[in-house]
Amino acid sequence: MPCVSGGMLKIRTMMLALAALGTAGTASASHDRTAHARLGQPVYLNGNVRVTPLRVLEDSRCPMEARCVWAGQVRLLARVAVGRNQTVRQITSNTPIVAGNGMLELVSVMPPKSTRHQIRPREYRFSFTYNRDNRR
């Protein structure tokens, strides 16, 4: 087993602490342009795009213990603000919508749906991406 000096252990501990702090409070997009949020938590994408998930309208995803013909989808009511313009929009998983000069997409929803457990609203985690449309 390799020996870790006291200084290296302190650096490693500090890095883990900083990583944990980065997940608290208001979320923002990481380097891969994906932002993660809970219901009621605003996330910022690309500097001036803010998305706040408000309510799950539909979660028809296939439970992980089942075999389904259709994967299903999640429909979400969210407040979308681009600059000073703000609207409440319906967002469907894996279906990009126009927001400002780009495309906003709900790319992932956690936890996975299960036949053994009903997901409570506070348990949902949503991942969004925003890509600018460079053609405009």
Legacy VTK file of the C-alpha trace (Angstrom):
# vtk DataFile Version 3.0
C-alpha trace
ASCII
DATASET POLYDATA
POINTS 136 float
0.000 0.000 0.000
1.540 3.373 -0.993
2.402 5.829 1.738
0.574 9.173 1.667
2.350 12.057 3.347
0.497 14.396 5.711
0.619 17.215 3.155
-0.862 15.069 0.381
-3.594 13.847 2.725
-4.507 17.468 3.600
-4.659 18.413 -0.098
-6.839 15.396 -0.885
-9.161 16.245 2.049
-9.428 19.879 0.911
-10.258 18.807 -2.646
-13.047 16.533 -1.388
-14.429 19.343 0.799
-14.419 21.799 -2.115
-16.177 19.263 -4.329
-18.873 18.806 -1.684
-19.357 22.578 -1.362
-19.851 22.840 -5.107
-23.022 20.763 -4.883
-24.790 22.942 -2.289
-27.167 25.871 -2.843
-28.002 27.203 -6.278
-26.664 24.958 -8.988
-24.797 26.095 -12.050
-23.628 24.406 -15.208
-20.469 22.395 -15.020
-17.831 22.294 -17.738
-19.855 19.731 -19.691
-22.723 22.284 -19.912
-25.055 20.176 -17.789
-26.811 21.606 -14.715
-28.591 19.562 -12.058
-31.565 20.701 -9.968
-34.312 19.625 -7.617
-37.876 20.901 -7.719
-37.845 24.593 -6.822
-34.068 24.945 -7.273
-32.927 27.356 -10.008
-30.002 26.342 -12.198
-27.984 28.577 -14.492
-26.835 27.537 -17.938
-24.641 29.520 -20.280
-24.592 32.551 -17.996
-27.997 34.079 -18.732
-30.384 31.095 -18.908
-32.082 30.154 -15.633
-34.328 27.090 -15.278
-36.370 26.320 -12.167
-38.233 22.984 -12.151
-41.648 23.610 -10.594
-43.690 20.411 -10.858
-43.640 16.941 -12.398
-46.634 16.691 -14.714
-45.955 13.147 -15.937
-43.483 10.384 -15.198
-44.289 7.541 -17.565
-40.755 6.121 -17.648
-40.441 2.359 -17.779
-39.665 0.970 -14.298
-36.179 -0.515 -14.064
-37.613 -3.940 -13.085
-39.845 -4.102 -16.171
-39.488 -4.644 -19.898
-41.319 -1.989 -21.859
-42.028 -1.348 -25.515
-41.650 2.396 -24.913
-39.071 4.002 -22.609
-41.600 6.606 -21.471
-40.989 10.248 -20.681
-41.057 12.901 -17.999
-43.014 16.113 -18.499
-42.029 18.956 -16.249
-43.415 22.420 -15.597
-40.491 24.835 -15.276
-39.826 28.554 -15.088
-37.396 29.475 -17.851
-35.702 32.863 -17.801
-33.454 34.104 -20.573
-32.030 37.468 -19.638
-35.006 39.489 -18.370
-37.639 37.435 -20.217
-39.295 34.818 -18.041
-41.984 32.244 -18.899
-43.408 29.055 -17.448
-42.878 26.243 -19.925
-43.648 22.574 -20.233
-40.471 20.568 -20.851
-40.512 16.942 -22.009
-37.486 14.731 -21.453
-35.141 14.413 -24.433
-37.155 16.952 -26.442
-35.225 20.230 -26.882
-37.148 23.508 -26.745
-36.136 26.924 -28.047
-35.019 29.260 -25.273
-33.464 32.557 -26.279
-30.792 31.936 -28.908
-30.404 28.254 -28.126
-31.935 24.923 -27.252
-32.794 23.825 -23.714
-33.173 20.115 -23.008
-34.107 17.942 -20.028
-31.550 15.174 -20.566
-31.851 13.083 -17.423
-34.206 12.433 -14.517
-33.255 10.627 -11.321
-33.970 8.443 -9.483
-34.928 5.712 -11.924
-38.581 4.710 -11.776
-39.268 1.524 -9.838
-42.236 -0.779 -9.273
-41.162 -1.066 -5.620
-41.116 2.603 -4.656
-43.151 5.659 -5.612
-40.888 8.660 -6.175
-41.717 11.580 -3.905
-41.395 15.090 -5.396
-38.415 15.967 -3.153
-36.485 12.936 -4.466
-36.444 14.045 -8.113
-33.207 15.353 -9.665
-33.238 16.878 -13.147
-30.321 17.430 -15.526
-30.529 20.138 -18.183
-28.330 21.191 -21.078
-28.372 24.410 -23.067
-26.700 24.793 -26.444
-26.521 28.092 -28.249
-27.705 28.160 -31.813
-24.722 29.560 -33.675
-26.662 29.880 -36.923
-28.540 33.014 -35.772
LINES 1 137
136 0 1 2 3 4 5 6 7 8 9 10 11 12 13 14 15 16 17 18 19 20 21 22 23 24 25 26 27 28 29 30 31 32 33 34 35 36 37 38 39 40 41 42 43 44 45 46 47 48 49 50 51 52 53 54 55 56 57 58 59 60 61 62 63 64 65 66 67 68 69 70 71 72 73 74 75 76 77 78 79 80 81 82 83 84 85 86 87 88 89 90 91 92 93 94 95 96 97 98 99 100 101 102 103 104 105 106 107 108 109 110 111 112 113 114 115 116 117 118 119 120 121 122 123 124 125 126 127 128 129 130 131 132 133 134 135
